[in-house]
Amino acid sequence: MDRTKRCDIENVKGREFARKARRYARRTKLRYAYDTTRGKGSHALVTVGNRRTTVPYGEIGTGLLAAMLKDLGIRREEF
């Protein structure tokens, strides 16, 4: 991914990320789970297929967003 595209990824909130991950899972026919009991404090666990990541409830910056997508194995263009 070139620098311009990396910088253009917008900030999203945790719930919006979970919603987009759920839509992605439905599109690709993967299992999706959103578990608030597994996260600590203001975090939840999102599982897509066999991969999972921890999602904060607040704002997600560009670096964290890229890392979370990598954890789930989702390319930014598909998200």
Order of alpha helices (4+ residues) and beta strands (2+ residues): alpha-beta-alpha-beta-beta-beta-beta-alpha
